[in-house]
Amino acid sequence: MPPDWLREADGGSVIDIYVQASANRTEIIGIEPWRERLKISVTARPRGGDANREVLQALAEWMGARVSELSIVSGHSSRRKSVRIEGIGPNRISALLEG
């Protein structure tokens, strides 16, 4: 059974993330248990959607997906976001975190 921050959704997944913008480098940091979200740092500033675009790009590269397969479904102007990924199930995302 997937954790609360990762759920199956019609042919894909929804993943809850926490974004640290204006970081020194862009990276997928891992799960922060106290936030129950996947933490991602991005170098972009949180203005004009730059950080959101960088988050989607980083997730797509990490998952081996196209950016067009990802979309922010909630939290557009927040550090706490939910991202929908088409065609990739929760098991594959969990495996990426473990390996």
C-alpha positions in Angstrom: 0.0 0.0 0.0 1.4 3.4 -1.0 2.1 6.0 1.7 -0.3 9.0 2.2 1.8 11.4 0.1 1.6 9.1 -3.0 -1.7 8.0 -4.4 -3.0 6.2 -7.5 -5.1 8.3 -9.9 -6.7 7.2 -13.1 -3.8 5.8 -15.1 -1.1 7.6 -13.1 -0.3 9.0 -9.7 -0.6 12.1 -7.5 2.4 12.9 -5.4 2.5 15.5 -2.6 5.7 17.6 -2.6 7.3 20.3 -0.6 9.4 22.8 -2.6 12.4 24.8 -1.5 12.8 27.5 -4.0 16.0 29.7 -4.5 18.2 26.8 -3.5 21.8 26.3 -4.4 20.9 23.4 -6.7 17.9 21.5 -8.1 17.5 18.1 -6.6 15.0 15.5 -5.4 15.9 15.4 -1.7 13.6 12.6 -0.5 10.8 12.1 1.9 10.5 14.4 4.9 8.5 12.3 7.4 7.4 15.3 9.5 5.9 16.9 6.4 4.8 13.6 4.8 5.8 15.0 1.4 8.6 14.5 -1.1 11.0 17.4 -0.8 12.4 19.0 -3.9 14.8 22.0 -4.1 15.0 24.2 -7.1 17.3 27.1 -8.0 14.5 29.1 -9.5 12.8 31.9 -7.5 9.1 31.6 -6.7 8.0 34.3 -9.2 6.0 34.1 -12.4 5.8 30.3 -12.2 9.6 29.8 -12.7 9.9 27.5 -9.6 6.8 25.5 -10.7 8.2 24.9 -14.1 11.6 23.8 -12.6 9.8 21.4 -10.2 8.0 19.7 -13.1 11.2 19.5 -15.1 13.1 18.0 -12.2 10.4 15.4 -11.5 10.1 14.5 -15.1 13.8 13.9 -15.5 13.9 11.9 -12.2 11.0 9.7 -13.3 12.0 9.4 -17.0 8.8 11.0 -18.1 8.0 14.0 -20.3 7.1 17.3 -18.7 3.8 17.3 -20.6 2.8 14.2 -18.5 3.0 16.2 -15.3 0.8 18.9 -13.9 0.3 20.7 -10.7 -3.2 20.0 -9.4 -3.0 22.1 -6.2 -0.7 24.5 -4.5 0.4 26.6 -7.5 1.5 29.5 -5.2 2.5 27.4 -2.2 5.5 25.4 -1.1 3.1 22.5 -0.6 1.9 21.1 -3.9 0.3 18.1 -5.4 1.5 16.9 -8.8 -0.3 14.5 -11.1 1.9 12.2 -13.2 0.2 10.4 -16.2 1.2 6.8 -16.9 3.4 6.2 -13.9 2.0 4.3 -11.0 2.8 4.7 -7.3 4.9 1.5 -7.2 7.4 2.9 -9.8 7.7 6.1 -7.9 8.3 4.2 -4.6 11.0 2.1 -6.4 12.8 5.3 -7.6 13.0 6.5 -4.0 14.3 3.2 -2.7 16.9 2.8 -5.5 
